Amino acid sequence: MAAPGSVQKGDEEWRAVLSPEQFRILRQKGTEYPGTGEYVDFNKEGIYGCVGCKTPLYKSTTKFNAGCGWPAFFDGIPGAITRTMDPDGTRTEINCAACGGHLGHVFKGEGFDTPTDERHCVNSVSLKFTPAKPPSL
């Protein structure tokens, strides 16, 4: 049984709504080249959502510069991200909880000065940024 709010699609349905690069990363667990993603050095206020299903994943207030070549966040929006150990047991994969899209990996204990001591290393192509709404006058 699918989780509430989950998005279930077959490969052909995903190919119809994702670019080839988005499909490679989100559905085939690929990785973009370091330093090439749109959101590596991006620092605006708003929400980063899943490019596949639009589920909000990260707040801009949790983004930090880890110098790793990919957007880094120290925490996700509660319930938005699942974690699964890679088959070789060396890394923990992170996925969108709603559609299962591959986001990247999470690393712990690297010594970054963040509240969680975690680094969610996320492929930019997995994300779609929505700017915060300006305050109304």
N, CA, C and O atoms as CSV, one atom per row, in Angstrom:
chain,resi,resn,atom,element,x,y,z
A,1,MET,N,N,0.841,-1.191,0.000
A,1,MET,CA,C,0.000,0.000,0.000
A,1,MET,C,C,0.880,1.247,0.000
A,1,MET,O,O,1.836,1.327,0.772
A,2,ALA,N,N,0.572,2.210,-0.850
A,2,ALA,CA,C,1.355,3.432,-0.965
A,2,ALA,C,C,1.110,4.342,0.236
A,2,ALA,O,O,0.015,4.385,0.796
A,3,ALA,N,N,2.143,5.054,0.606
A,3,ALA,CA,C,2.043,6.000,1.710
A,3,ALA,C,C,1.166,7.180,1.292
A,3,ALA,O,O,1.085,7.500,0.106
A,4,PRO,N,N,0.504,7.833,2.264
A,4,PRO,CA,C,-0.301,9.012,1.926
A,4,PRO,C,C,0.569,10.052,1.227
A,4,PRO,O,O,1.678,10.337,1.678
A,5,GLY,N,N,0.075,10.613,0.139
A,5,GLY,CA,C,0.815,11.621,-0.603
A,5,GLY,C,C,1.869,11.041,-1.528
A,5,GLY,O,O,2.627,11.789,-2.146
A,6,SER,N,N,1.930,9.707,-1.635
A,6,SER,CA,C,2.971,9.115,-2.471
A,6,SER,C,C,2.617,9.241,-3.949
A,6,SER,O,O,1.450,9.327,-4.331
A,7,VAL,N,N,3.663,9.249,-4.761
A,7,VAL,CA,C,3.517,9.382,-6.202
A,7,VAL,C,C,4.070,8.107,-6.830
A,7,VAL,O,O,5.268,7.833,-6.748
A,8,GLN,N,N,3.198,7.339,-7.450
A,8,GLN,CA,C,3.583,6.074,-8.076
A,8,GLN,C,C,3.487,6.233,-9.591
A,8,GLN,O,O,2.416,6.527,-10.123
A,9,LYS,N,N,4.617,6.035,-10.286
A,9,LYS,CA,C,4.641,6.105,-11.750
A,9,LYS,C,C,5.593,5.051,-12.267
A,9,LYS,O,O,6.541,4.664,-11.584
A,10,GLY,N,N,5.335,4.590,-13.472
A,10,GLY,CA,C,6.245,3.683,-14.151
A,10,GLY,C,C,7.336,4.474,-14.853
A,10,GLY,O,O,7.259,5.699,-14.951
A,11,ASP,N,N,8.350,3.774,-15.340
A,11,ASP,CA,C,9.474,4.441,-16.005
A,11,ASP,C,C,9.043,5.318,-17.174
A,11,ASP,O,O,9.553,6.427,-17.333
A,12,GLU,N,N,8.125,4.845,-17.980
A,12,GLU,CA,C,7.690,5.636,-19.138
A,12,GLU,C,C,6.981,6.912,-18.703
A,12,GLU,O,O,7.140,7.956,-19.336
A,13,GLU,N,N,6.201,6.838,-17.631
A,13,GLU,CA,C,5.546,8.044,-17.102
A,13,GLU,C,C,6.585,9.023,-16.578
A,13,GLU,O,O,6.466,10.230,-16.791
A,14,TRP,N,N,7.616,8.506,-15.887
A,14,TRP,CA,C,8.685,9.385,-15.394
A,14,TRP,C,C,9.450,10.008,-16.562
A,14,TRP,O,O,9.768,11.196,-16.529
A,15,ARG,N,N,9.745,9.218,-17.590
A,15,ARG,CA,C,10.476,9.751,-18.755
A,15,ARG,C,C,9.692,10.873,-19.433
A,15,ARG,O,O,10.287,11.775,-20.024
A,16,ALA,N,N,8.378,10.824,-19.352
A,16,ALA,CA,C,7.539,11.849,-19.982
A,16,ALA,C,C,7.588,13.184,-19.238
A,16,ALA,O,O,7.319,14.228,-19.833
A,17,VAL,N,N,7.923,13.166,-17.954
A,17,VAL,CA,C,7.911,14.405,-17.170
A,17,VAL,C,C,9.298,14.861,-16.712
A,17,VAL,O,O,9.444,15.984,-16.231
A,18,LEU,N,N,10.309,14.015,-16.854
A,18,LEU,CA,C,11.668,14.364,-16.441
A,18,LEU,C,C,12.574,14.473,-17.658
A,18,LEU,O,O,12.366,13.794,-18.663
A,19,SER,N,N,13.580,15.332,-17.560
A,19,SER,CA,C,14.602,15.380,-18.606
A,19,SER,C,C,15.418,14.085,-18.526
A,19,SER,O,O,15.350,13.388,-17.513
A,20,PRO,N,N,16.179,13.751,-19.558
A,20,PRO,CA,C,17.015,12.547,-19.479
A,20,PRO,C,C,17.970,12.566,-18.275
A,20,PRO,O,O,18.175,11.533,-17.637
A,21,GLU,N,N,18.546,13.715,-17.963
A,21,GLU,CA,C,19.466,13.814,-16.815
A,21,GLU,C,C,18.707,13.654,-15.500
A,21,GLU,O,O,19.190,12.981,-14.590
A,22,GLN,N,N,17.538,14.258,-15.390
A,22,GLN,CA,C,16.723,14.081,-14.189
A,22,GLN,C,C,16.332,12.619,-14.017
A,22,GLN,O,O,16.370,12.101,-12.902
A,23,PHE,N,N,15.963,11.955,-15.089
A,23,PHE,CA,C,15.596,10.542,-15.013
A,23,PHE,C,C,16.793,9.705,-14.571
A,23,PHE,O,O,16.651,8.823,-13.724
A,24,ARG,N,N,17.964,9.972,-15.131
A,24,ARG,CA,C,19.175,9.228,-14.789
A,24,ARG,C,C,19.477,9.333,-13.302
A,24,ARG,O,O,19.853,8.345,-12.671
A,25,ILE,N,N,19.316,10.505,-12.750
A,25,ILE,CA,C,19.655,10.704,-11.340
A,25,ILE,C,C,18.514,10.264,-10.423
A,25,ILE,O,O,18.742,9.478,-9.503
A,26,LEU,N,N,17.312,10.744,-10.647
A,26,LEU,CA,C,16.200,10.418,-9.744
A,26,LEU,C,C,15.770,8.961,-9.811
A,26,LEU,O,O,15.505,8.351,-8.775
A,27,ARG,N,N,15.695,8.399,-10.990
A,27,ARG,CA,C,15.128,7.057,-11.141
A,27,ARG,C,C,16.198,5.964,-11.256
A,27,ARG,O,O,15.929,4.802,-10.949
A,28,GLN,N,N,17.426,6.334,-11.704
A,28,GLN,CA,C,18.484,5.337,-11.876
A,28,GLN,C,C,19.632,5.522,-10.884
A,28,GLN,O,O,20.670,4.872,-11.004
A,29,LYS,N,N,19.445,6.401,-9.912
A,29,LYS,CA,C,20.398,6.633,-8.822
A,29,LYS,C,C,21.756,7.131,-9.306
A,29,LYS,O,O,22.802,6.723,-8.802
A,30,GLY,N,N,21.714,8.017,-10.291
A,30,GLY,CA,C,22.947,8.603,-10.809
A,30,GLY,C,C,23.445,9.740,-9.929
A,30,GLY,O,O,22.841,10.077,-8.911
A,31,THR,N,N,24.558,10.319,-10.349
A,31,THR,CA,C,25.158,11.458,-9.642
A,31,THR,C,C,25.625,12.475,-10.670
A,31,THR,O,O,26.237,12.114,-11.675
A,32,GLU,N,N,25.336,13.756,-10.418
A,32,GLU,CA,C,25.835,14.784,-11.318
A,32,GLU,C,C,27.295,15.080,-10.972
A,32,GLU,O,O,27.751,14.787,-9.867
A,33,TYR,N,N,28.016,15.659,-11.919
A,33,TYR,CA,C,29.414,15.999,-11.673
A,33,TYR,C,C,29.508,17.085,-10.610
A,33,TYR,O,O,28.690,18.006,-10.600
A,34,PRO,N,N,30.491,16.995,-9.713
A,34,PRO,CA,C,30.630,18.013,-8.667
A,34,PRO,C,C,30.863,19.403,-9.259
A,34,PRO,O,O,31.554,19.560,-10.265
A,35,GLY,N,N,30.273,20.397,-8.613
A,35,GLY,CA,C,30.465,21.792,-9.010
A,35,GLY,C,C,29.674,22.231,-10.222
A,35,GLY,O,O,29.805,23.376,-10.656
A,36,THR,N,N,28.854,21.351,-10.785
A,36,THR,CA,C,28.122,21.693,-12.005
A,36,THR,C,C,26.662,22.029,-11.765
A,36,THR,O,O,26.010,22.584,-12.649
A,37,GLY,N,N,26.138,21.711,-10.605
A,37,GLY,CA,C,24.714,21.879,-10.345
A,37,GLY,C,C,24.292,23.319,-10.119
A,37,GLY,O,O,25.069,24.145,-9.640
A,38,GLU,N,N,23.064,23.599,-10.470
A,38,GLU,CA,C,22.479,24.938,-10.366
A,38,GLU,C,C,22.475,25.486,-8.937
A,38,GLU,O,O,22.585,26.697,-8.748
A,39,TYR,N,N,22.350,24.623,-7.937
A,39,TYR,CA,C,22.169,25.095,-6.567
A,39,TYR,C,C,23.405,24.980,-5.676
A,39,TYR,O,O,23.298,25.155,-4.462
A,40,VAL,N,N,24.570,24.691,-6.247
A,40,VAL,CA,C,25.793,24.552,-5.447
A,40,VAL,C,C,26.095,25.851,-4.696
A,40,VAL,O,O,26.264,25.839,-3.477
A,41,ASP,N,N,26.163,26.955,-5.412
A,41,ASP,CA,C,26.475,28.255,-4.802
A,41,ASP,C,C,25.260,29.170,-4.798
A,41,ASP,O,O,25.395,30.376,-5.006
A,42,PHE,N,N,24.109,28.629,-4.573
A,42,PHE,CA,C,22.832,29.326,-4.631
A,42,PHE,C,C,22.380,29.599,-3.202
A,42,PHE,O,O,22.303,28.678,-2.390
A,43,ASN,N,N,22.081,30.853,-2.891
A,43,ASN,CA,C,21.735,31.197,-1.514
A,43,ASN,C,C,20.559,32.161,-1.448
A,43,ASN,O,O,20.723,33.323,-1.076
A,44,LYS,N,N,19.396,31.691,-1.801
A,44,LYS,CA,C,18.193,32.499,-1.705
A,44,LYS,C,C,17.246,31.853,-0.708
A,44,LYS,O,O,17.341,30.659,-0.427
A,45,GLU,N,N,16.335,32.655,-0.178
A,45,GLU,CA,C,15.382,32.161,0.813
A,45,GLU,C,C,14.206,31.481,0.129
A,45,GLU,O,O,13.593,32.037,-0.782
A,46,GLY,N,N,13.898,30.259,0.585
A,46,GLY,CA,C,12.776,29.530,0.015
A,46,GLY,C,C,12.835,28.059,0.362
A,46,GLY,O,O,13.437,27.662,1.360
A,47,ILE,N,N,12.205,27.262,-0.470
A,47,ILE,CA,C,12.081,25.820,-0.250
A,47,ILE,C,C,12.615,25.072,-1.471
A,47,ILE,O,O,12.355,25.441,-2.616
A,48,TYR,N,N,13.367,24.012,-1.190
A,48,TYR,CA,C,13.847,23.115,-2.235
A,48,TYR,C,C,12.937,21.891,-2.235
A,48,TYR,O,O,12.832,21.184,-1.232
A,49,GLY,N,N,12.281,21.647,-3.365
A,49,GLY,CA,C,11.384,20.510,-3.470
A,49,GLY,C,C,11.912,19.482,-4.441
A,49,GLY,O,O,12.878,19.732,-5.161
A,50,CYS,N,N,11.285,18.338,-4.461
A,50,CYS,CA,C,11.629,17.264,-5.390
A,50,CYS,C,C,11.222,17.695,-6.800
A,50,CYS,O,O,10.079,18.094,-7.023
A,51,VAL,N,N,12.142,17.615,-7.737
A,51,VAL,CA,C,11.841,18.001,-9.111
A,51,VAL,C,C,10.839,17.038,-9.750
A,51,VAL,O,O,10.143,17.408,-10.696
A,52,GLY,N,N,10.763,15.820,-9.248
A,52,GLY,CA,C,9.854,14.835,-9.823
A,52,GLY,C,C,8.415,14.988,-9.392
A,52,GLY,O,O,7.501,14.884,-10.211
A,53,CYS,N,N,8.203,15.239,-8.092
A,53,CYS,CA,C,6.816,15.257,-7.584
A,53,CYS,C,C,6.456,16.538,-6.839
A,53,CYS,O,O,5.329,16.685,-6.365
A,54,LYS,N,N,7.396,17.456,-6.736
A,54,LYS,CA,C,7.166,18.780,-6.106
A,54,LYS,C,C,7.033,18.745,-4.589
A,54,LYS,O,O,6.692,19.765,-3.991
A,55,THR,N,N,7.289,17.615,-3.950
A,55,THR,CA,C,7.223,17.537,-2.493
A,55,THR,C,C,8.305,18.420,-1.873
A,55,THR,O,O,9.468,18.298,-2.258
A,56,PRO,N,N,7.973,19.301,-0.931
A,56,PRO,CA,C,9.000,20.099,-0.243
A,56,PRO,C,C,9.955,19.185,0.536
A,56,PRO,O,O,9.512,18.314,1.285
A,57,LEU,N,N,11.262,19.388,0.354
A,57,LEU,CA,C,12.277,18.535,0.978
A,57,LEU,C,C,13.159,19.274,1.972
A,57,LEU,O,O,13.426,18.769,3.062
A,58,TYR,N,N,13.615,20.477,1.599
A,58,TYR,CA,C,14.568,21.229,2.419
A,58,TYR,C,C,14.188,22.702,2.475
A,58,TYR,O,O,13.689,23.265,1.500
A,59,LYS,N,N,14.429,23.314,3.622
A,59,LYS,CA,C,14.293,24.760,3.772
A,59,LYS,C,C,15.661,25.385,3.509
A,59,LYS,O,O,16.694,24.796,3.828
A,60,SER,N,N,15.658,26.566,2.935
A,60,SER,CA,C,16.920,27.245,2.654
A,60,SER,C,C,17.707,27.532,3.932
A,60,SER,O,O,18.928,27.680,3.887
A,61,THR,N,N,17.024,27.611,5.056
A,61,THR,CA,C,17.711,27.874,6.333
A,61,THR,C,C,18.574,26.699,6.787
A,61,THR,O,O,19.378,26.845,7.707
A,62,THR,N,N,18.413,25.519,6.143
A,62,THR,CA,C,19.236,24.360,6.506
A,62,THR,C,C,20.360,24.119,5.497
A,62,THR,O,O,21.113,23.155,5.635
A,63,LYS,N,N,20.480,24.973,4.495
A,63,LYS,CA,C,21.529,24.843,3.477
A,63,LYS,C,C,22.807,25.483,4.009
A,63,LYS,O,O,22.766,26.531,4.653
A,64,PHE,N,N,23.939,24.845,3.736
A,64,PHE,CA,C,25.219,25.418,4.138
A,64,PHE,C,C,26.287,25.077,3.113
A,64,PHE,O,O,26.119,24.165,2.304
A,65,ASN,N,N,27.387,25.818,3.156
A,65,ASN,CA,C,28.485,25.609,2.220
A,65,ASN,C,C,29.436,24.565,2.793
A,65,ASN,O,O,30.212,24.853,3.704
A,66,ALA,N,N,29.369,23.363,2.258
A,66,ALA,CA,C,30.239,22.281,2.719
A,66,ALA,C,C,31.492,22.165,1.858
A,66,ALA,O,O,32.412,21.423,2.201
A,67,GLY,N,N,31.536,22.899,0.735
A,67,GLY,CA,C,32.692,22.846,-0.139
A,67,GLY,C,C,32.856,21.504,-0.840
A,67,GLY,O,O,33.963,21.143,-1.239
A,68,CYS,N,N,31.763,20.767,-0.993
A,68,CYS,CA,C,31.840,19.410,-1.541
A,68,CYS,C,C,31.491,19.334,-3.025
A,68,CYS,O,O,31.682,18.287,-3.644
A,69,GLY,N,N,30.984,20.421,-3.608
A,69,GLY,CA,C,30.624,20.402,-5.020
A,69,GLY,C,C,29.164,20.110,-5.291
A,69,GLY,O,O,28.740,20.103,-6.446
A,70,TRP,N,N,28.387,19.869,-4.247
A,70,TRP,CA,C,26.949,19.636,-4.363
A,70,TRP,C,C,26.247,20.481,-3.308
A,70,TRP,O,O,26.871,20.846,-2.312
A,71,PRO,N,N,24.978,20.801,-3.491
A,71,PRO,CA,C,24.248,21.489,-2.433
A,71,PRO,C,C,24.258,20.626,-1.169
A,71,PRO,O,O,24.075,19.411,-1.234
A,72,ALA,N,N,24.472,21.268,-0.025
A,72,ALA,CA,C,24.523,20.557,1.256
A,72,ALA,C,C,23.497,21.151,2.211
A,72,ALA,O,O,23.346,22.369,2.308
A,73,PHE,N,N,22.805,20.274,2.905
A,73,PHE,CA,C,21.810,20.657,3.889
A,73,PHE,C,C,22.089,19.871,5.160
A,73,PHE,O,O,22.551,18.732,5.094
A,74,PHE,N,N,21.813,20.467,6.318
A,74,PHE,CA,C,22.045,19.725,7.560
A,74,PHE,C,C,20.798,19.008,8.064
A,74,PHE,O,O,20.879,18.227,9.012
A,75,ASP,N,N,19.640,19.262,7.441
A,75,ASP,CA,C,18.419,18.572,7.847
A,75,ASP,C,C,17.357,18.755,6.780
A,75,ASP,O,O,17.344,19.763,6.073
A,76,GLY,N,N,16.465,17.777,6.664
A,76,GLY,CA,C,15.353,17.861,5.739
A,76,GLY,C,C,14.069,18.219,6.463
A,76,GLY,O,O,14.016,18.239,7.693
A,77,ILE,N,N,13.047,18.497,5.691
A,77,ILE,CA,C,11.723,18.741,6.252
A,77,ILE,C,C,11.229,17.412,6.838
A,77,ILE,O,O,11.295,16.384,6.163
A,78,PRO,N,N,10.740,17.415,8.077
A,78,PRO,CA,C,10.329,16.156,8.718
A,78,PRO,C,C,9.392,15.313,7.858
A,78,PRO,O,O,8.376,15.801,7.363
A,79,GLY,N,N,9.749,14.043,7.689
A,79,GLY,CA,C,8.952,13.089,6.940
A,79,GLY,C,C,9.125,13.128,5.435
A,79,GLY,O,O,8.536,12.305,4.734
A,80,ALA,N,N,9.915,14.061,4.914
A,80,ALA,CA,C,10.038,14.224,3.465
A,80,ALA,C,C,11.108,13.338,2.833
A,80,ALA,O,O,11.093,13.115,1.622
A,81,ILE,N,N,12.032,12.834,3.643
A,81,ILE,CA,C,13.186,12.111,3.115
A,81,ILE,C,C,13.322,10.759,3.802
A,81,ILE,O,O,13.186,10.652,5.021
A,82,THR,N,N,13.591,9.732,3.005
A,82,THR,CA,C,13.880,8.413,3.566
A,82,THR,C,C,15.369,8.126,3.427
A,82,THR,O,O,16.049,8.692,2.570
A,83,ARG,N,N,15.858,7.246,4.274
A,83,ARG,CA,C,17.276,6.862,4.275
A,83,ARG,C,C,17.373,5.354,4.113
A,83,ARG,O,O,16.625,4.597,4.732
A,84,THR,N,N,18.304,4.933,3.274
A,84,THR,CA,C,18.542,3.512,3.040
A,84,THR,C,C,20.045,3.285,2.910
A,84,THR,O,O,20.726,4.008,2.182
A,85,MET,N,N,20.549,2.301,3.601
A,85,MET,CA,C,21.964,1.977,3.489
A,85,MET,C,C,22.245,1.435,2.089
A,85,MET,O,O,21.512,0.581,1.591
A,86,ASP,N,N,23.316,1.939,1.451
A,86,ASP,CA,C,23.737,1.392,0.161
A,86,ASP,C,C,24.063,-0.088,0.327
A,86,ASP,O,O,24.442,-0.514,1.418
A,87,PRO,N,N,23.924,-0.874,-0.729
A,87,PRO,CA,C,24.191,-2.315,-0.628
A,87,PRO,C,C,25.585,-2.655,-0.085
A,87,PRO,O,O,25.752,-3.671,0.589
A,88,ASP,N,N,26.581,-1.816,-0.371
A,88,ASP,CA,C,27.932,-2.110,0.133
A,88,ASP,C,C,28.133,-1.663,1.576
A,88,ASP,O,O,29.181,-1.924,2.166
A,89,GLY,N,N,27.134,-0.989,2.149
A,89,GLY,CA,C,27.191,-0.590,3.553
A,89,GLY,C,C,28.076,0.599,3.868
A,89,GLY,O,O,28.319,0.887,5.040
A,90,THR,N,N,28.568,1.305,2.845
A,90,THR,CA,C,29.476,2.423,3.109
A,90,THR,C,C,28.796,3.783,3.186
A,90,THR,O,O,29.313,4.699,3.826
A,91,ARG,N,N,27.643,3.923,2.539
A,91,ARG,CA,C,26.954,5.218,2.526
A,91,ARG,C,C,25.467,5.020,2.767
A,91,ARG,O,O,24.935,3.920,2.620
A,92,THR,N,N,24.802,6.120,3.144
A,92,THR,CA,C,23.356,6.109,3.332
A,92,THR,C,C,22.723,6.958,2.240
A,92,THR,O,O,22.961,8.163,2.152
A,93,GLU,N,N,21.918,6.313,1.414
A,93,GLU,CA,C,21.215,6.994,0.330
A,93,GLU,C,C,20.022,7.739,0.896
A,93,GLU,O,O,19.379,7.274,1.837
A,94,ILE,N,N,19.724,8.907,0.315
A,94,ILE,CA,C,18.523,9.652,0.671
A,94,ILE,C,C,17.622,9.751,-0.556
A,94,ILE,O,O,18.077,9.982,-1.676
A,95,ASN,N,N,16.315,9.567,-0.301
A,95,ASN,CA,C,15.312,9.595,-1.359
A,95,ASN,C,C,14.131,10.437,-0.928
A,95,ASN,O,O,13.887,10.622,0.264
A,96,CYS,N,N,13.397,10.949,-1.910
A,96,CYS,CA,C,12.133,11.624,-1.650
A,96,CYS,C,C,11.167,10.585,-1.104
A,96,CYS,O,O,10.969,9.540,-1.724
A,97,ALA,N,N,10.568,10.855,0.036
A,97,ALA,CA,C,9.637,9.907,0.656
A,97,ALA,C,C,8.367,9.736,-0.167
A,97,ALA,O,O,7.727,8.687,-0.093
A,98,ALA,N,N,7.990,10.738,-0.946
A,98,ALA,CA,C,6.744,10.670,-1.705
A,98,ALA,C,C,6.870,9.868,-2.996
A,98,ALA,O,O,5.991,9.066,-3.310
A,99,CYS,N,N,7.965,10.076,-3.757
A,99,CYS,CA,C,8.075,9.405,-5.062
A,99,CYS,C,C,9.248,8.438,-5.147
A,99,CYS,O,O,9.385,7.721,-6.138
A,100,GLY,N,N,10.088,8.408,-4.129
A,100,GLY,CA,C,11.233,7.504,-4.134
A,100,GLY,C,C,12.405,7.993,-4.951
A,100,GLY,O,O,13.385,7.267,-5.116
A,101,GLY,N,N,12.330,9.213,-5.468
A,101,GLY,CA,C,13.413,9.757,-6.288
A,101,GLY,C,C,14.717,9.859,-5.513
A,101,GLY,O,O,14.737,10.298,-4.363
A,102,HIS,N,N,15.808,9.449,-6.157
A,102,HIS,CA,C,17.140,9.513,-5.554
A,102,HIS,C,C,17.584,10.966,-5.449
A,102,HIS,O,O,17.551,11.708,-6.431
A,103,LEU,N,N,17.999,11.368,-4.247
A,103,LEU,CA,C,18.467,12.729,-4.010
A,103,LEU,C,C,19.973,12.789,-3.902
A,103,LEU,O,O,20.595,13.710,-4.431
A,104,GLY,N,N,20.567,11.830,-3.231
A,104,GLY,CA,C,22.006,11.823,-2.984
A,104,GLY,C,C,22.317,10.933,-1.805
A,104,GLY,O,O,21.770,9.837,-1.681
A,105,HIS,N,N,23.209,11.411,-0.924
A,105,HIS,CA,C,23.611,10.633,0.260
A,105,HIS,C,C,23.728,11.553,1.466
A,105,HIS,O,O,23.924,12.760,1.327
A,106,VAL,N,N,23.606,10.971,2.639
A,106,VAL,CA,C,23.775,11.723,3.878
A,106,VAL,C,C,25.000,11.177,4.600
A,106,VAL,O,O,25.231,9.968,4.645
A,107,PHE,N,N,25.783,12.099,5.165
A,107,PHE,CA,C,27.003,11.747,5.890
A,107,PHE,C,C,26.923,12.346,7.283
A,107,PHE,O,O,26.454,13.471,7.455
A,108,LYS,N,N,27.380,11.597,8.276
A,108,LYS,CA,C,27.344,12.048,9.676
A,108,LYS,C,C,28.759,12.156,10.225
A,108,LYS,O,O,29.680,11.481,9.767
A,109,GLY,N,N,28.901,13.017,11.211
A,109,GLY,CA,C,30.141,13.086,11.962
A,109,GLY,C,C,31.323,13.672,11.229
A,109,GLY,O,O,32.466,13.334,11.537
A,110,GLU,N,N,31.080,14.534,10.277
A,110,GLU,CA,C,32.189,15.146,9.531
A,110,GLU,C,C,32.739,16.399,10.211
A,110,GLU,O,O,33.739,16.965,9.769
A,111,GLY,N,N,32.083,16.825,11.282
A,111,GLY,CA,C,32.591,17.964,12.042
A,111,GLY,C,C,32.136,19.327,11.559
A,111,GLY,O,O,32.700,20.341,11.971
A,112,PHE,N,N,31.133,19.379,10.700
A,112,PHE,CA,C,30.609,20.686,10.291
A,112,PHE,C,C,29.878,21.307,11.478
A,112,PHE,O,O,29.259,20.603,12.276
A,113,ASP,N,N,29.953,22.615,11.585
A,113,ASP,CA,C,29.316,23.336,12.691
A,113,ASP,C,C,27.830,23.540,12.363
A,113,ASP,O,O,27.387,24.651,12.069
A,114,THR,N,N,27.086,22.448,12.421
A,114,THR,CA,C,25.650,22.480,12.162
A,114,THR,C,C,24.938,21.799,13.323
A,114,THR,O,O,25.560,21.029,14.055
A,115,PRO,N,N,23.652,22.067,13.505
A,115,PRO,CA,C,22.922,21.477,14.635
A,115,PRO,C,C,22.841,19.955,14.626
A,115,PRO,O,O,22.690,19.345,15.684
A,116,THR,N,N,22.938,19.325,13.450
A,116,THR,CA,C,22.761,17.873,13.364
A,116,THR,C,C,24.055,17.100,13.127
A,116,THR,O,O,24.075,15.875,13.252
A,117,ASP,N,N,25.130,17.800,12.789
A,117,ASP,CA,C,26.396,17.167,12.386
A,117,ASP,C,C,26.155,16.186,11.241
A,117,ASP,O,O,26.775,15.124,11.179
A,118,GLU,N,N,25.248,16.556,10.337
A,118,GLU,CA,C,24.978,15.786,9.136
A,118,GLU,C,C,25.176,16.668,7.913
A,118,GLU,O,O,25.037,17.890,7.964
A,119,ARG,N,N,25.508,15.998,6.807
A,119,ARG,CA,C,25.582,16.680,5.510
A,119,ARG,C,C,24.759,15.874,4.518
A,119,ARG,O,O,25.134,14.766,4.136
A,120,HIS,N,N,23.632,16.442,4.105
A,120,HIS,CA,C,22.835,15.844,3.048
A,120,HIS,C,C,23.439,16.373,1.743
A,120,HIS,O,O,23.260,17.542,1.401
A,121,CYS,N,N,24.131,15.537,1.043
A,121,CYS,CA,C,24.811,15.875,-0.203
A,121,CYS,C,C,23.831,15.555,-1.332
A,121,CYS,O,O,23.617,14.387,-1.656
A,122,VAL,N,N,23.238,16.586,-1.930
A,122,VAL,CA,C,22.098,16.419,-2.827
A,122,VAL,C,C,22.443,16.865,-4.246
A,122,VAL,O,O,23.079,17.901,-4.440
A,123,ASN,N,N,22.028,16.089,-5.218
A,123,ASN,CA,C,22.183,16.478,-6.613
A,123,ASN,C,C,21.253,17.655,-6.918
A,123,ASN,O,O,20.056,17.585,-6.641
A,124,SER,N,N,21.794,18.733,-7.484
A,124,SER,CA,C,20.960,19.886,-7.847
A,124,SER,C,C,19.825,19.492,-8.769
A,124,SER,O,O,18.714,20.007,-8.644
A,125,VAL,N,N,20.096,18.582,-9.695
A,125,VAL,CA,C,19.094,18.202,-10.682
A,125,VAL,C,C,17.898,17.494,-10.040
A,125,VAL,O,O,16.847,17.371,-10.669
A,126,SER,N,N,18.046,17.030,-8.807
A,126,SER,CA,C,16.940,16.404,-8.079
A,126,SER,C,C,16.007,17.437,-7.453
A,126,SER,O,O,14.924,17.099,-6.975
A,127,LEU,N,N,16.433,18.688,-7.461
A,127,LEU,CA,C,15.721,19.734,-6.723
A,127,LEU,C,C,15.078,20.772,-7.631
A,127,LEU,O,O,15.531,21.009,-8.751
A,128,LYS,N,N,14.023,21.377,-7.130
A,128,LYS,CA,C,13.389,22.538,-7.758
A,128,LYS,C,C,13.166,23.567,-6.657
A,128,LYS,O,O,12.458,23.299,-5.686
A,129,PHE,N,N,13.767,24.741,-6.805
A,129,PHE,CA,C,13.693,25.792,-5.792
A,129,PHE,C,C,12.447,26.644,-5.994
A,129,PHE,O,O,12.112,27.023,-7.116
A,130,THR,N,N,11.765,26.939,-4.884
A,130,THR,CA,C,10.632,27.857,-4.882
A,130,THR,C,C,10.983,28.995,-3.923
A,130,THR,O,O,11.169,28.757,-2.729
A,131,PRO,N,N,11.077,30.239,-4.435
A,131,PRO,CA,C,11.441,31.343,-3.559
A,131,PRO,C,C,10.372,31.611,-2.503
A,131,PRO,O,O,9.185,31.358,-2.708
A,132,ALA,N,N,10.836,32.135,-1.363
A,132,ALA,CA,C,9.905,32.532,-0.322
A,132,ALA,C,C,9.059,33.689,-0.825
A,132,ALA,O,O,9.515,34.508,-1.623
A,133,LYS,N,N,7.841,33.746,-0.356
A,133,LYS,CA,C,6.974,34.858,-0.754
A,133,LYS,C,C,7.407,36.103,0.018
A,133,LYS,O,O,7.667,36.048,1.220
A,134,PRO,N,N,7.478,37.235,-0.703
A,134,PRO,CA,C,7.840,38.463,0.011
A,134,PRO,C,C,6.731,38.836,0.990
A,134,PRO,O,O,5.562,38.531,0.753
A,135,PRO,N,N,7.095,39.495,2.090
A,135,PRO,CA,C,6.059,39.901,3.046
A,135,PRO,C,C,5.070,40.844,2.392
A,135,PRO,O,O,5.459,41.699,1.597
A,136,SER,N,N,3.794,40.698,2.718
A,136,SER,CA,C,2.792,41.576,2.133
A,136,SER,C,C,2.815,42.928,2.841
A,136,SER,O,O,3.117,43.042,4.028
A,137,LEU,N,N,2.489,43.918,2.068
A,137,LEU,CA,C,2.518,45.289,2.609
A,137,LEU,C,C,1.244,45.641,3.307
A,137,LEU,O,O,1.106,46.753,3.817
